[in-house]
Amino acid sequence: MSAAESHVTESRKNNITELPDNCFTKLTKLVSLSAEDNSIVGLQDGLFDGLQSLASLRLFKNKIAFIGLRLFSNSSDLINLRLVDLNSNELTSLEPWWYYRCILGTEELRVYIQLGYNMISNFTNNLNFQFRCGMKQPFGNLDIGENRIVHLMDVFRKWNIGVGVDLWCLRNKRGSDTRMQLIFSGQYYACNCVDFWFYTNS
């Protein structure tokens, strides 16, 4: 495929297990990549470097268990990426890379990150992320519903997001419009007082 071609769509159920290093290097005009319903096990750092035209990445229903720390966390790369669909994979932990994607969104063109139906229960922060009011505002939707989250407060504590004013700023509200939506749902939540603040103030 030449660099002039703009779309790659993988057929379903091809049993693809990996996306090798440098396999997209020359596809600088690539706009949409779809490789759903395969057996891809991970996404390594550098895999999508230089794909500044990429707008849509659909890798749902694979076996992705790890994401390179810097794959999505460089806000100067993948500047047009507006959809990351990793639903129905095998992720067990999550870094706050979604923020660096969503600050590239706008009010008119938000970023959608779909991480539902994984096995996420742990929220790591090797990126040393700490959100404070005054930082660049995100525009997007982060859906981490139907995972294995026990306490919603774990999300904010591990990612250094204060649950008072900081969370209000992160949600980027203007009137009744929440311009950064954090979507939670699931069956693993513990019914106790740990999340009391969240339920009474969100």
C-alpha positions as CSV (number, residue, x, y, z in Angstrom):
1,M,0.0,0.0,0.0
2,S,1.4,3.4,-1.0
3,A,1.6,6.4,1.3
4,A,-1.0,8.1,-0.8
5,E,-3.7,5.6,0.2
6,S,-5.7,6.8,3.1
7,H,-7.7,3.9,4.5
8,V,-6.7,0.5,5.8
9,T,-9.5,-1.9,6.8
10,E,-8.5,-5.4,8.0
11,S,-11.1,-8.2,7.5
12,R,-12.5,-9.7,10.7
13,K,-11.3,-13.0,12.1
14,N,-7.9,-13.0,10.4
15,N,-6.2,-14.2,13.6
16,I,-3.8,-11.3,13.5
17,T,-1.8,-11.6,16.7
18,E,0.5,-8.5,16.4
19,L,1.1,-5.3,14.6
20,P,4.8,-5.3,13.9
21,D,7.1,-2.3,14.4
22,N,7.3,0.0,11.5
23,C,4.4,-1.6,9.7
24,F,2.6,1.8,9.3
25,T,5.7,4.0,9.0
26,K,5.1,5.0,5.3
27,L,1.3,5.3,5.6
28,T,1.5,9.0,6.4
29,K,-2.0,9.6,4.8
30,L,-3.7,6.9,6.8
31,V,-7.0,8.1,8.1
32,S,-8.7,5.0,9.4
33,L,-7.4,1.7,10.8
34,S,-9.7,-1.1,11.6
35,A,-8.5,-4.5,12.8
36,E,-11.4,-5.7,15.0
37,D,-12.2,-9.3,16.0
38,N,-8.6,-10.6,15.7
39,S,-6.1,-11.8,18.3
40,I,-3.8,-8.8,18.7
41,V,-2.2,-9.1,22.1
42,G,-0.6,-5.6,22.6
43,L,0.2,-2.2,21.3
44,Q,3.8,-1.2,21.7
45,D,5.4,2.2,21.8
46,G,6.2,3.7,18.4
47,L,3.6,1.7,16.6
48,F,1.6,4.7,15.3
49,D,4.4,7.3,15.3
50,G,4.0,9.9,12.5
51,L,0.4,9.0,11.6
52,Q,-0.7,12.6,11.9
53,S,-3.7,12.0,9.6
54,L,-5.1,9.0,11.6
55,A,-8.6,9.9,12.8
56,S,-10.1,6.6,13.7
57,L,-8.5,3.5,15.3
58,R,-10.8,0.5,15.8
59,L,-9.3,-2.4,17.6
60,F,-12.2,-3.7,19.6
61,K,-12.7,-7.4,20.2
62,N,-9.0,-8.4,20.3
63,K,-6.8,-9.8,23.1
64,I,-4.9,-6.6,23.8
65,A,-3.5,-6.8,27.3
66,F,-0.9,-4.0,27.3
67,I,-0.5,-0.5,25.8
68,G,2.9,1.1,25.6
69,L,3.3,4.0,28.0
70,R,4.1,6.5,25.3
71,L,1.8,5.2,22.6
72,F,-1.0,7.6,23.2
73,S,0.5,10.1,25.7
74,N,2.4,12.3,23.3
75,S,0.0,15.2,22.5
76,S,2.2,16.3,19.6
77,D,1.7,13.0,17.8
78,L,-1.6,11.6,16.4
79,I,-3.0,15.1,16.4
80,N,-6.1,14.2,14.4
81,L,-7.0,11.0,16.3
82,R,-10.7,11.4,17.4
83,L,-11.7,7.8,18.0
84,V,-9.9,5.0,19.9
85,D,-12.1,1.9,20.2
86,L,-10.5,-0.7,22.4
87,N,-13.7,-2.2,23.7
88,S,-13.8,-5.9,24.5
89,N,-10.1,-6.5,25.0
90,E,-8.0,-7.9,27.9
91,L,-6.7,-4.7,29.6
92,T,-6.4,-5.0,33.3
93,S,-4.8,-1.6,34.1
94,L,-5.0,1.9,32.7
95,E,-2.7,4.9,32.5
96,P,-4.2,8.4,32.2
97,W,-3.1,8.7,28.5
98,W,-6.7,9.6,27.6
99,Y,-6.1,13.1,28.9
100,Y,-3.4,13.8,26.3
101,R,-5.7,12.6,23.6
102,C,-8.7,14.6,24.8
103,I,-6.9,17.9,25.0
104,L,-6.6,17.7,21.2
105,G,-10.4,17.7,20.9
106,T,-12.5,20.7,20.5
107,E,-16.1,21.7,21.4
108,E,-17.1,20.9,17.8
109,L,-15.0,17.7,17.4
110,R,-14.6,15.8,20.6
111,V,-12.4,12.7,21.2
112,Y,-14.0,9.4,21.9
113,I,-12.1,6.7,23.9
114,Q,-13.9,3.5,24.3
115,L,-12.4,1.0,26.8
116,G,-15.6,-0.8,27.9
117,Y,-15.8,-4.6,28.5
118,N,-12.1,-5.1,29.4
119,M,-10.9,-6.3,32.8
120,I,-9.6,-3.0,34.1
121,S,-9.4,-2.9,37.9
122,N,-6.0,-1.1,38.4
123,F,-5.2,2.6,37.7
124,T,-1.5,3.2,37.3
125,N,0.2,6.5,36.9
126,N,3.7,6.0,35.5
127,L,3.1,9.1,33.4
128,N,3.1,11.1,36.7
129,F,-0.1,12.8,35.7
130,Q,-1.6,15.3,38.1
131,F,-4.6,17.4,37.0
132,R,-5.1,20.8,38.3
133,C,-7.4,23.6,37.3
134,G,-5.7,25.8,34.8
135,M,-4.3,23.0,32.8
136,K,-5.4,22.6,29.2
137,Q,-9.1,21.6,29.0
138,P,-10.1,18.3,27.5
139,F,-13.0,17.7,25.2
140,G,-14.1,14.1,24.9
141,N,-15.7,11.0,26.2
142,L,-13.9,8.4,28.2
143,D,-15.9,5.2,28.6
144,I,-14.5,2.7,31.0
145,G,-17.8,1.0,31.8
146,E,-18.3,-2.7,32.3
147,N,-14.8,-3.3,33.7
148,R,-13.8,-4.7,37.1
149,I,-13.7,-1.4,39.0
150,V,-14.5,-1.8,42.7
151,H,-14.3,1.8,43.8
152,L,-14.7,4.8,41.6
153,M,-12.6,6.9,44.0
154,D,-9.6,4.7,43.1
155,V,-9.7,6.2,39.6
156,F,-9.2,9.8,40.9
157,R,-6.8,8.9,43.7
158,K,-4.4,6.9,41.5
159,W,-4.5,9.5,38.7
160,N,-4.0,12.5,41.1
161,I,-7.3,14.1,40.3
162,G,-8.8,16.0,43.2
163,V,-12.4,15.1,43.7
164,G,-13.5,18.7,44.5
165,V,-12.7,21.7,42.3
166,D,-10.2,19.7,40.2
167,L,-12.8,17.2,39.1
168,W,-15.2,20.0,38.3
169,C,-12.5,21.7,36.1
170,L,-11.6,18.4,34.4
171,R,-15.2,17.8,33.4
172,N,-14.9,21.1,31.6
173,K,-18.5,22.2,32.2
174,R,-20.2,25.2,30.6
175,G,-23.7,25.6,31.8
176,S,-25.4,22.2,31.5
177,D,-22.9,20.9,29.0
178,T,-20.2,18.6,30.3
179,R,-17.5,18.8,27.6
180,M,-15.4,16.0,29.2
181,Q,-17.5,13.0,30.1
182,L,-16.3,10.2,32.3
183,I,-18.6,7.2,31.8
184,F,-18.7,4.5,34.4
185,S,-21.0,1.5,34.7
186,G,-20.6,-2.1,35.8
187,Q,-21.4,-4.8,38.3
188,Y,-18.3,-4.9,40.4
189,Y,-18.8,-1.7,42.4
190,A,-18.7,-2.2,46.2
191,C,-21.6,-0.8,48.1
192,N,-19.9,1.0,50.9
193,C,-18.9,4.5,52.0
194,V,-15.7,4.7,50.0
195,D,-17.4,6.3,47.0
196,F,-19.9,8.4,49.0
197,W,-18.4,11.7,47.9
198,F,-18.6,10.8,44.3
199,Y,-22.2,9.7,44.3
200,T,-23.3,12.8,46.3
201,N,-21.4,15.4,44.3
202,S,-21.2,14.2,40.8
